[in-house]
C-alpha cells in the first residue's frame, strides 16, 4: 500500500514526466533548455527526475522555452496539488501558528458537511480559548515556532463561528480518552468539557463519544476531517496529509461509519462528559 508521502512523490514524478515529454517534443536538450531558461543544466535534470520541485516561475519558464506556454497553468495546478498532498508541520508552522489557522478559514466557510474523528484532542471548532491556548502553546514549544499563540487562538475562535452560522453540518466522533487527557489546568478542562455539553445541543451538530468500554470493531485512528465527502485532512506527528482521490476519501468515510457504530449519543454521551468533569475533582 502506498503511503501518503510516496503518493505525493508519485504525483511529483507525473509532473516531472510531463515536463520531460514537453522538452523532448520540442526537440531540445537539457542543456539547451537550461540556456533558454537562464539556469544550470543540473537544475533541469533535477526537475526532470523529480529531485527538485519546480516553482510556478520554473514551470512557466520551462513551458515558454519549449514553445508550450499554453500548458503552464495546468502543470502549475498539478504541481501545487502534488506539493500539498504531504506537507511537514515544520514547513507549515515555520512562521508561527496564526497564519496556519488563517489558511484554513476559506475551506471551513465553504464546507457544508463535516465528518470529524478525534482520538487525541477536542476538535478545533469546539475548543474554548483556554484549551486552545494550552494546546497551541505546547505545540509551539515542541516545534520551536515563533510565539504567536494569542493571535492563533483568536483566529481559531473566530473560525469556530461556522458551528453557529450558515448551513454547515457537523458529524463528530471523539474517543472518551479525549475527555480525560489533561490539556491545561483542571479549571481549563472543566470549562472545555462544559462547553462540549453546550455545543452538542446545537441543531447543526451530532456529537458521538466512543466509550472506553465499547467492543472495538474499529481500532483508534489518527485524527481526520472529511470535507463535503470530497477531501480528507489527516494529522500525524510529522505532517499534514491531504487525500482527494475518491477511493481514499471513501476509505475514510467507511472508517467513520464503522467508528460511528461504537459511539454513544445524547444522554449517554452527556453522562460520559459529566463523568470526566467529576473526575477532575
C-alpha positions as CSV (number, residue, x, y, z in Angstrom):
1,X,0.0,0.0,0.0
2,X,1.3,3.5,-0.9
3,X,2.0,5.8,2.0
4,X,0.8,9.5,1.7
5,X,4.4,10.6,1.3
6,X,5.0,8.1,-1.5
7,X,1.8,9.1,-3.3
8,X,2.8,12.7,-3.1
9,X,6.2,11.8,-4.7
10,X,4.4,9.8,-7.4
11,X,2.3,12.9,-8.2
12,X,5.5,15.0,-8.4
13,X,7.0,12.4,-10.8
14,X,4.0,12.7,-13.0
15,X,4.6,16.4,-13.3
16,X,8.3,15.9,-13.9
17,X,7.5,13.3,-16.6
18,X,5.2,15.8,-18.4
19,X,7.9,18.4,-18.4
20,X,10.4,15.9,-19.8
21,X,8.0,14.9,-22.6
22,X,7.5,18.6,-23.4
23,X,11.2,19.1,-23.8
24,X,11.5,16.0,-26.0
25,X,8.6,17.1,-28.1
26,X,10.3,20.5,-28.6
27,X,13.4,18.7,-29.8
28,X,15.8,20.4,-27.4
29,X,18.4,19.0,-25.0
30,X,18.5,19.6,-21.2
31,X,21.5,21.9,-21.8
32,X,19.6,24.0,-24.4
33,X,16.6,24.2,-22.1
34,X,18.8,25.4,-19.3
35,X,20.3,28.1,-21.6
36,X,16.8,29.3,-22.6
37,X,15.6,29.4,-19.0
38,X,18.8,31.0,-17.7
39,X,19.7,28.4,-15.1
40,X,22.1,25.5,-14.8
41,X,21.8,22.2,-16.7
42,X,21.8,20.4,-13.4
43,X,18.7,22.2,-12.3
44,X,16.9,21.0,-15.5
45,X,18.0,17.4,-14.6
46,X,16.8,17.7,-11.0
47,X,13.4,18.9,-12.1
48,X,13.0,16.2,-14.8
49,X,13.9,13.5,-12.3
50,X,11.6,14.9,-9.6
51,X,14.6,15.6,-7.3
52,X,13.7,19.3,-7.0
53,X,10.1,20.5,-7.1
54,X,9.7,23.3,-9.6
55,X,8.3,26.7,-8.7
56,X,5.4,28.3,-10.6
57,X,8.0,30.5,-12.3
58,X,10.2,27.5,-13.2
59,X,7.2,25.8,-14.9
60,X,6.3,28.9,-16.9
61,X,9.9,29.4,-18.0
62,X,10.1,25.7,-19.0
63,X,6.9,25.8,-21.0
64,X,8.0,29.1,-22.7
65,X,11.4,27.5,-23.6
66,X,9.6,24.6,-25.2
67,X,7.1,26.7,-27.0
68,X,4.2,25.4,-25.0
69,X,3.2,28.3,-22.8
70,X,-0.5,27.3,-23.0
71,X,0.2,24.2,-20.9
72,X,1.7,26.2,-18.0
73,X,-1.4,26.8,-16.0
74,X,-2.5,23.1,-16.0
75,X,1.0,22.0,-15.0
76,X,1.2,24.6,-12.2
77,X,-2.1,23.4,-10.8
78,X,-0.9,19.7,-10.9
79,X,2.3,20.7,-9.3
80,X,0.6,22.6,-6.5
81,X,-1.7,19.6,-5.9
82,X,1.3,17.3,-5.6
83,X,3.0,19.7,-3.3
84,X,0.1,20.0,-0.9
85,X,-0.6,16.2,-0.5
86,X,2.0,15.7,2.2
87,X,3.4,18.7,4.0
88,X,5.6,18.6,7.1
89,X,4.4,20.6,10.0
90,X,7.8,22.3,10.3
91,X,7.1,23.8,6.9
92,X,3.5,24.8,7.6
93,X,4.4,26.3,11.0
94,X,7.8,27.9,10.3
95,X,6.3,31.4,10.6
96,X,4.2,30.6,13.6
97,X,0.7,29.3,14.1
98,X,-1.6,32.2,13.3
99,X,-1.0,32.1,9.5
100,X,-1.8,28.3,9.5
101,X,-5.1,28.9,11.3
102,X,-6.0,31.7,8.9
103,X,-5.2,29.5,5.8
104,X,-8.0,27.1,6.8
105,X,-10.7,29.7,7.1
106,X,-11.9,29.6,3.5
107,X,-12.3,25.8,3.4
108,X,-14.2,25.9,6.7
109,X,-16.5,28.6,5.4
110,X,-17.1,26.7,2.1
111,X,-17.7,23.3,3.5
112,X,-21.3,22.3,4.2
113,X,-20.9,18.8,5.6
114,X,-18.0,17.9,8.0
115,X,-17.2,14.4,9.2
116,X,-14.7,14.7,12.1
117,X,-12.9,12.0,14.1
118,X,-10.6,13.0,17.0
119,X,-8.6,10.5,19.0
120,X,-6.3,12.9,20.8
121,X,-7.7,16.4,21.4
122,X,-11.0,18.2,21.3
123,X,-11.9,19.3,17.8
124,X,-10.6,22.8,17.0
125,X,-14.0,24.3,16.4
126,X,-15.3,23.0,19.8
127,X,-12.3,24.4,21.8
128,X,-12.5,27.1,24.4
129,X,-9.9,29.9,24.4
130,X,-8.2,28.4,27.5
131,X,-8.0,24.9,26.0
132,X,-6.8,26.2,22.6
133,X,-4.2,28.4,24.3
134,X,-2.8,25.5,26.3
135,X,-2.8,23.2,23.3
136,X,-1.2,25.6,20.9
137,X,1.4,26.7,23.4
138,X,2.5,23.1,23.8
139,X,2.7,22.7,20.0
140,X,4.7,25.9,19.6
141,X,7.1,24.8,22.3
142,X,7.5,21.3,20.9
143,X,8.1,22.6,17.4
144,X,10.1,25.7,18.3
145,X,7.9,28.0,16.3
146,X,7.6,31.8,16.8
147,X,5.4,32.6,19.7
148,X,2.1,34.0,18.2
149,X,-0.2,31.7,20.2
150,X,-2.5,34.5,21.4
151,X,-3.1,35.6,17.8
152,X,-3.5,32.0,16.6
153,X,-6.1,31.4,19.4
154,X,-8.0,34.5,18.3
155,X,-8.2,33.2,14.7
156,X,-9.2,29.8,15.8
157,X,-12.1,31.2,17.9
158,X,-13.2,33.4,15.0
159,X,-13.1,30.4,12.7
160,X,-15.3,28.4,15.1
161,X,-18.3,30.6,14.2
162,X,-19.1,28.1,11.5
163,X,-20.8,25.9,14.0
164,X,-23.4,28.6,14.6
165,X,-23.6,30.3,11.3
166,X,-24.8,29.3,7.9
167,X,-26.0,25.8,6.9
168,X,-22.9,23.9,8.0
169,X,-23.5,20.4,9.5
170,X,-21.1,18.5,11.7
171,X,-20.9,14.8,12.4
172,X,-18.2,14.5,15.1
173,X,-16.8,11.4,16.8
174,X,-14.5,11.8,19.8
175,X,-12.8,9.0,21.8
176,X,-13.6,9.0,25.5
177,X,-9.9,9.4,26.2
178,X,-10.0,12.9,24.7
179,X,-12.3,13.9,27.6
180,X,-9.7,12.6,30.1
181,X,-6.4,13.9,28.6
182,X,-5.4,16.9,30.7
183,X,-4.8,19.8,28.3
184,X,-4.1,22.8,30.6
185,X,-5.3,23.1,34.2
186,X,-8.2,21.3,35.8
187,X,-10.2,24.6,35.5
188,X,-9.4,24.8,31.8
189,X,-10.5,21.2,31.3
190,X,-13.7,21.7,33.3
191,X,-14.6,24.8,31.2
192,X,-13.8,22.8,28.0
193,X,-15.9,19.8,28.9
194,X,-18.7,22.1,30.0
195,X,-18.5,23.8,26.6
196,X,-18.9,20.4,24.9
197,X,-22.1,19.9,26.8
198,X,-23.3,23.2,25.4
199,X,-22.3,22.8,21.8
200,X,-23.7,19.3,21.4
201,X,-27.1,20.8,21.9
202,X,-26.8,22.9,18.7
203,X,-29.0,21.6,15.8
204,X,-26.1,21.6,13.4
205,X,-24.0,19.2,15.5
206,X,-24.1,15.4,16.0
207,X,-21.5,14.5,18.7
208,X,-20.7,10.9,19.5
209,X,-18.4,9.8,22.2
210,X,-16.7,6.4,21.8
211,X,-16.6,4.8,25.3
212,X,-13.5,3.1,26.7
213,X,-15.8,0.0,27.2
214,X,-17.1,-0.2,23.6
215,X,-16.3,-3.5,22.0
216,X,-13.7,-2.5,19.4
217,X,-14.6,-3.4,15.9
218,X,-12.6,-0.5,14.6
219,X,-9.3,0.5,16.2
220,X,-8.5,4.1,17.1
221,X,-7.1,6.0,14.2
222,X,-5.3,9.3,13.6
223,X,-7.4,12.4,13.8
224,X,-9.0,13.2,10.5
225,X,-11.6,15.6,8.9
226,X,-13.6,14.9,5.8
227,X,-14.9,18.0,3.9
228,X,-18.1,17.5,1.9
229,X,-17.1,13.9,1.2
230,X,-14.5,15.2,-1.3
231,X,-11.3,15.7,0.6
232,X,-9.7,14.4,3.8
233,X,-7.2,16.1,6.1
234,X,-5.2,13.8,8.3
235,X,-2.9,14.9,11.1
236,X,0.1,12.9,12.1
237,X,3.0,14.0,14.3
238,X,5.2,15.0,11.5
239,X,3.0,16.1,8.7
240,X,-0.4,17.3,7.4
241,X,-1.8,14.9,4.8
242,X,-4.5,15.7,2.2
243,X,-6.3,13.0,0.4
244,X,-8.5,13.8,-2.6
245,X,-8.6,10.6,-4.6
246,X,-12.2,9.3,-4.4
247,X,-11.1,5.8,-3.3
248,X,-9.1,7.3,-0.4
249,X,-12.0,9.5,0.7
250,X,-14.3,6.5,0.5
251,X,-11.9,4.6,2.8
252,X,-12.1,7.3,5.4
253,X,-15.9,7.5,5.1
254,X,-16.1,3.8,5.7
255,X,-13.8,4.1,8.7
256,X,-16.0,6.9,10.1
257,X,-19.1,4.7,9.6
258,X,-17.5,1.8,11.5
259,X,-16.4,4.1,14.3
260,X,-19.9,5.7,14.5
261,X,-21.4,2.4,15.4
262,X,-19.3,2.4,18.6
263,X,-20.3,5.8,19.8
264,X,-22.7,7.0,22.5
265,X,-25.0,9.9,21.7
266,X,-27.5,12.1,23.5
267,X,-27.9,11.4,27.2
268,X,-25.3,8.6,27.2
269,X,-22.7,11.0,25.7
270,X,-23.5,13.7,28.2
271,X,-23.1,11.1,31.0
272,X,-19.6,10.4,29.8
273,X,-18.7,14.1,29.6
274,X,-20.1,14.7,33.1
275,X,-18.1,11.8,34.5
276,X,-15.0,13.3,33.0
277,X,-15.8,16.6,34.7
278,X,-16.4,14.8,38.0
279,X,-13.0,13.1,37.7
280,X,-11.3,16.4,37.7
281,X,-12.1,17.0,41.4
